[in-house]
C-alpha cells in the first residue's frame, strides 16, 4: 500500500481520483493510496468502466490488506474493457487460449514428424547394418537362379 503522508501535510496535490472528480482530497480518502496524482490514467480508465461510486463502495467493503490487489485487478479489467468493450479481459484470455491450442497442434505435428524421421533413419540404418538382410535381399532378387542351383 502506498503512503499518503505527503497529502496529510496539506500542501500536496490531490490524488488522481479527487483531481478527476474535481473534489477536495480528504486525509481519509479511500482512493489516495491506490490512485496517486502521478498516475491519472489508472483512475480515469477505472472510473470510465466502473464508475467512481462503485469503486468507492468496493474498496470500502474490502479489508485494507486486499484493496491493493483489488485495485490492480480493476485497473487491468478497465484497461481491457477500454481496448475491447464487449469481451474485456475474457477476449484476451480467449485469444491466448486459441494461440495455445494452435501451438500445441504445431508441436504435436513436429513431434510426430521427428518420430517418423527417427524411425525411417533407424530402419534404413538397420537394413544397411544387418548381414542377414543383405543376404535375403540378394536371394529375393534372383529366385530363378537360386532355384536352379538347388534343383
Rosetta silent file (secondary structure, phi, psi, omega in degrees, C-alpha in Angstrom):
SEQUENCE: XXXXXXXXXXXXXXXXXXXXXXXXXXXXXXXXXXXXXXXXXXXXXXXXXXXXXXXXXXXXXXXXXXXXXXXXXXXXXXXXXXXXXXXXXXXXXXXXXXXXXXXXXXXXXXXXXXXXXXXXXXXXXXXXXXXXXXXXXXXXXXXXXXXXXXX
SCORE:     score description
SCORE:     0.000 S_00000001
   1 L     0.000  141.382 -177.458    0.000    0.000    0.000 S_00000001
   2 L   -84.699  147.961 -177.108    1.278    3.462   -0.851 S_00000001
   3 L   -84.312  138.118 -179.484    1.889    6.016    1.844 S_00000001
   4 L  -111.620   26.524 -178.594   -0.248    9.163    1.851 S_00000001
   5 H   -62.844  -34.697 -177.879    1.867   11.150    4.332 S_00000001
   6 H   -63.922  -31.992 -179.680    2.652   13.865    1.768 S_00000001
   7 H   -75.778  -28.013 -177.147   -1.072   14.662    1.429 S_00000001
   8 H   -69.005  -21.893 -179.551   -1.577   14.874    5.207 S_00000001
   9 L   -75.475  -13.615  173.860    0.719   17.876    5.395 S_00000001
  10 L    95.034  -22.495 -174.973   -1.849   19.835    3.380 S_00000001
  11 L   -91.979  -14.361 -174.900    0.442   21.217    0.657 S_00000001
  12 L   -78.209  163.794 -179.531    0.428   18.218   -1.680 S_00000001
  13 L   -78.331  160.074  179.685   -1.818   17.771   -4.697 S_00000001
  14 L   -70.255  162.827  177.423   -4.965   15.657   -4.530 S_00000001
  15 L   -65.749  167.535 -178.075   -4.967   12.032   -5.640 S_00000001
  16 H   -60.346  -36.269 -179.482   -5.795   11.216   -9.257 S_00000001
  17 H   -65.820  -51.052 -178.597   -9.363   10.294   -8.332 S_00000001
  18 H   -65.265  -34.462  178.598  -10.149   13.510   -6.485 S_00000001
  19 H   -65.456  -45.998  179.661   -8.441   15.537   -9.192 S_00000001
  20 H   -66.226  -37.999 -179.565  -10.548   13.909  -11.943 S_00000001
  21 H   -81.922   -5.162  179.198  -13.719   14.215   -9.852 S_00000001
  22 L    54.930   54.291  177.451  -12.787   17.826   -9.019 S_00000001
  23 L  -134.651  164.641  178.958  -13.216   17.475   -5.321 S_00000001
  24 L   -72.756  136.409 -179.072  -11.115   18.115   -2.245 S_00000001
  25 L   -90.017  110.228 -178.002   -8.957   15.139   -1.296 S_00000001
  26 L   -77.148  161.981  178.870   -9.582   14.352    2.374 S_00000001
  27 L   -60.152  -34.944 -178.727   -6.980   12.794    4.660 S_00000001
  28 L   -98.419   25.608 -179.650   -9.003    9.573    4.800 S_00000001
  29 L   -58.764  125.206 -177.233   -9.648    9.433    1.024 S_00000001
  30 L   -70.231  -25.382 -178.330  -10.149    5.790    0.094 S_00000001
  31 L   -81.330  -32.063 -169.705   -8.706    6.385   -3.411 S_00000001
  32 L   -51.991  -45.993 -177.608   -5.484    8.207   -2.443 S_00000001
  33 L   -66.670  -19.424 -171.955   -3.285    5.215   -1.523 S_00000001
  34 L  -112.562  -18.291  179.720   -4.104    3.419   -4.787 S_00000001
  35 L  -127.672   76.642 -177.610   -4.514    6.207   -7.353 S_00000001
  36 L   -67.189  157.085 -178.388   -1.619    8.635   -6.887 S_00000001
  37 L   -59.470  -28.198 -177.945   -1.623   12.004   -8.656 S_00000001
  38 L   -73.774  -11.211 -177.911    1.330   10.864  -10.800 S_00000001
  39 L  -127.464   64.762 -176.184   -0.795    8.132  -12.436 S_00000001
  40 H   -67.003  -26.639 -179.141   -4.043    9.794  -13.522 S_00000001
  41 H   -63.348  -30.851 -179.865   -4.661    7.286  -16.348 S_00000001
  42 H   -60.918  -52.211 -177.900   -5.236    4.474  -13.823 S_00000001
  43 H   -71.229  -33.770 -179.082   -8.221    6.109  -12.196 S_00000001
  44 H   -59.122  -44.704 -179.607   -9.510    7.550  -15.478 S_00000001
  45 H   -71.386  -38.889  178.378   -9.937    4.102  -17.021 S_00000001
  46 H   -64.258  -43.114  179.580  -11.375    2.582  -13.821 S_00000001
  47 H   -64.255  -40.833 -179.111  -13.828    5.473  -13.470 S_00000001
  48 H   -62.774  -39.371 -175.795  -14.862    5.207  -17.134 S_00000001
  49 H   -87.432  -45.617 -172.173  -15.663    1.496  -16.860 S_00000001
  50 H  -104.297  -24.650 -176.274  -16.864    1.026  -13.273 S_00000001
  51 L    87.117  139.578 -176.658  -17.753    4.500  -12.015 S_00000001
  52 H   -61.436  -40.972 -178.206  -16.233    6.251   -9.018 S_00000001
  53 H   -62.605  -44.047  179.559  -19.153    5.465   -6.723 S_00000001
  54 H   -65.851  -40.977  179.274  -18.973    1.718   -7.394 S_00000001
  55 H   -65.591  -40.791  178.135  -15.199    1.638   -6.924 S_00000001
  56 H   -59.196  -46.819  179.324  -15.568    3.606   -3.689 S_00000001
  57 H   -62.523  -44.581  179.837  -18.131    1.079   -2.380 S_00000001
  58 H   -59.348  -46.595 -177.253  -15.975   -1.896   -3.413 S_00000001
  59 H   -66.116  -39.410 -179.804  -12.897   -0.515   -1.697 S_00000001
  60 H   -69.492  -27.753  179.304  -14.768    0.368    1.494 S_00000001
  61 H   -78.365  -16.633 -177.847  -16.290   -3.131    1.633 S_00000001
  62 L   -93.825  148.042  170.672  -12.870   -4.795    1.423 S_00000001
  63 L   -64.535  149.774 -175.309  -10.356   -5.199    4.243 S_00000001
  64 H   -56.660  -34.833 -177.093   -7.386   -2.874    3.738 S_00000001
  65 H   -70.874  -11.781  178.379   -4.944   -5.720    3.053 S_00000001
  66 H  -102.963   -8.350 -173.080   -6.994   -6.762   -0.017 S_00000001
  67 H   -67.620  -40.277 -178.377   -7.537   -3.342   -1.526 S_00000001
  68 H   -62.537  -42.301  177.172   -4.282   -3.042   -3.444 S_00000001
  69 H   -65.566  -39.008  179.364   -4.889   -6.338   -5.236 S_00000001
  70 H   -63.693  -43.728  179.054   -8.483   -5.325   -5.947 S_00000001
  71 H   -63.745  -41.608  177.915   -7.365   -2.016   -7.452 S_00000001
  72 H   -58.859  -43.730  178.046   -4.776   -3.815   -9.557 S_00000001
  73 H   -66.250  -41.247  178.325   -7.494   -6.122  -10.892 S_00000001
  74 H   -62.339  -42.544  179.553   -9.877   -3.229  -11.517 S_00000001
  75 H   -64.449  -43.472  179.644   -7.218   -1.337  -13.460 S_00000001
  76 H   -61.916  -48.763 -179.635   -6.397   -4.426  -15.527 S_00000001
  77 H   -65.241  -40.547  179.283  -10.045   -5.144  -16.328 S_00000001
  78 H   -62.901  -43.602  178.412  -10.786   -1.474  -17.053 S_00000001
  79 H   -63.949  -38.654  177.861   -7.863   -1.250  -19.493 S_00000001
  80 H   -66.796  -38.796  178.991   -9.023   -4.464  -21.167 S_00000001
  81 H   -68.483  -34.045  177.333  -12.587   -3.105  -21.419 S_00000001
  82 H   -66.191  -41.167  178.236  -11.315    0.126  -22.967 S_00000001
  83 H   -71.021  -40.647 -177.019   -9.449   -1.938  -25.616 S_00000001
  84 L  -136.152   88.740 -173.524  -12.283   -4.437  -26.120 S_00000001
  85 L   -60.853  -26.067 -176.579  -15.612   -3.084  -24.790 S_00000001
  86 L   -82.508  -52.318 -173.245  -17.550   -6.294  -25.468 S_00000001
  87 L  -102.051  -21.021  179.755  -15.280   -9.030  -24.101 S_00000001
  88 L    59.420 -137.323 -178.271  -12.725   -7.195  -21.962 S_00000001
  89 H   -72.179  -20.569  176.390  -10.065   -9.453  -20.490 S_00000001
  90 H   -64.446  -36.148  175.661  -12.117  -12.533  -21.417 S_00000001
  91 H   -63.071  -42.371  178.264  -11.433  -11.682  -25.062 S_00000001
  92 H   -65.340  -41.711  179.133   -7.702  -11.533  -24.358 S_00000001
  93 H   -63.839  -43.575  179.410   -7.840  -14.847  -22.481 S_00000001
  94 H   -62.343  -43.539  178.308   -9.797  -16.460  -25.316 S_00000001
  95 H   -62.102  -44.042  178.119   -7.312  -15.205  -27.892 S_00000001
  96 H   -64.547  -37.891  178.253   -4.393  -16.523  -25.850 S_00000001
  97 H   -64.412  -40.012  177.188   -6.152  -19.888  -25.443 S_00000001
  98 H   -63.586  -39.757  177.248   -6.596  -20.132  -29.217 S_00000001
  99 H   -63.771  -41.579  178.148   -2.881  -19.390  -29.671 S_00000001
 100 H   -61.443  -45.629  179.642   -2.016  -22.108  -27.149 S_00000001
 101 H   -60.071  -45.256  179.956   -4.238  -24.612  -28.971 S_00000001
 102 H   -63.938  -41.678  179.507   -2.663  -23.781  -32.336 S_00000001
 103 H   -68.018  -36.269  177.068    0.853  -24.032  -30.904 S_00000001
 104 H   -65.668  -37.465  176.717    0.076  -27.365  -29.228 S_00000001
 105 H   -64.779  -45.614  177.456   -1.158  -28.691  -32.574 S_00000001
 106 H   -60.135  -41.672  179.611    2.022  -27.478  -34.289 S_00000001
 107 H   -63.738  -44.406  179.626    4.126  -29.066  -31.556 S_00000001
 108 H   -62.141  -41.293  177.834    2.316  -32.402  -31.864 S_00000001
 109 H   -64.072  -42.899  179.301    2.827  -32.379  -35.648 S_00000001
 110 H   -65.058  -39.861  178.330    6.530  -31.553  -35.265 S_00000001
 111 H   -66.293  -40.294  178.558    6.969  -34.301  -32.672 S_00000001
 112 H   -65.085  -40.470  177.803    5.205  -36.827  -34.913 S_00000001
 113 H   -64.644  -39.774  177.962    7.405  -35.823  -37.831 S_00000001
 114 H   -63.517  -42.247  178.030   10.521  -36.189  -35.673 S_00000001
 115 H   -63.936  -43.670  179.344    9.440  -39.695  -34.601 S_00000001
 116 H   -60.557  -43.992  179.764    8.700  -40.609  -38.221 S_00000001
 117 H   -65.917  -39.484  177.381   12.138  -39.371  -39.318 S_00000001
 118 H   -63.224  -42.906  179.976   13.854  -41.283  -36.493 S_00000001
 119 H   -64.281  -41.359  177.557   12.017  -44.455  -37.433 S_00000001
 120 H   -63.604  -43.339  178.728   12.972  -44.027  -41.094 S_00000001
 121 H   -64.987  -42.899 -179.717   16.577  -43.394  -40.127 S_00000001
 122 H   -63.514  -44.659 -177.504   16.564  -46.352  -37.734 S_00000001
 123 H   -69.617  -36.515  179.091   15.061  -48.739  -40.279 S_00000001
 124 H   -71.861  -36.019  177.857   17.430  -47.652  -43.056 S_00000001
 125 H   -72.965  -30.380  178.261   20.479  -47.951  -40.794 S_00000001
 126 H   -70.870  -38.342  178.530   19.273  -51.356  -39.547 S_00000001
 127 H   -66.052  -39.882 -178.960   18.893  -52.647  -43.111 S_00000001
 128 H   -70.581  -32.567 -173.779   22.367  -51.463  -44.049 S_00000001
 129 H   -85.838  -22.492 -173.343   23.989  -52.918  -40.937 S_00000001
 130 L   -87.889  118.276  178.817   22.369  -56.382  -40.900 S_00000001
 131 H   -67.463  -33.453 -179.619   24.215  -59.049  -42.932 S_00000001
 132 H   -66.252  -31.956  178.658   21.179  -61.389  -42.922 S_00000001
 133 H   -67.805  -41.478  179.238   19.097  -58.653  -44.518 S_00000001
 134 H   -63.296  -40.530  179.445   21.618  -58.253  -47.321 S_00000001
 135 H   -64.343  -43.255  178.878   21.609  -61.995  -47.933 S_00000001
 136 H   -65.144  -38.405 -177.971   17.826  -62.165  -48.060 S_00000001
 137 H   -63.935  -45.364 -179.245   17.671  -59.205  -50.349 S_00000001
 138 H   -68.950  -34.261  178.111   20.030  -60.774  -52.919 S_00000001
 139 H   -65.142  -40.683 -178.243   18.245  -64.099  -52.572 S_00000001
 140 H   -72.340  -25.844 -178.234   14.886  -62.433  -53.206 S_00000001
 141 H   -75.012  -27.843 -176.308   16.147  -60.571  -56.245 S_00000001
 142 L  -127.240   68.185 -176.866   17.187  -63.717  -58.149 S_00000001
 143 H   -68.455  -34.013 -176.920   14.757  -66.522  -57.276 S_00000001
 144 H   -69.247  -40.084 -178.222   15.203  -68.428  -60.552 S_00000001
 145 H   -69.061  -35.676  178.771   18.963  -68.640  -60.321 S_00000001
 146 H   -73.452  -33.620  177.849   18.857  -69.905  -56.751 S_00000001
 147 H   -65.771  -41.413 -178.866   16.152  -72.441  -57.599 S_00000001
 148 H   -69.612  -29.169  178.901   18.177  -73.858  -60.439 S_00000001
 149 H   -66.885  -41.754 -177.882   21.226  -74.135  -58.220 S_00000001
 150 H   -83.107  -19.845 -176.092   19.402  -76.321  -55.655 S_00000001
 151 L  -103.948    0.000    0.000   17.456  -78.438  -58.123 S_00000001
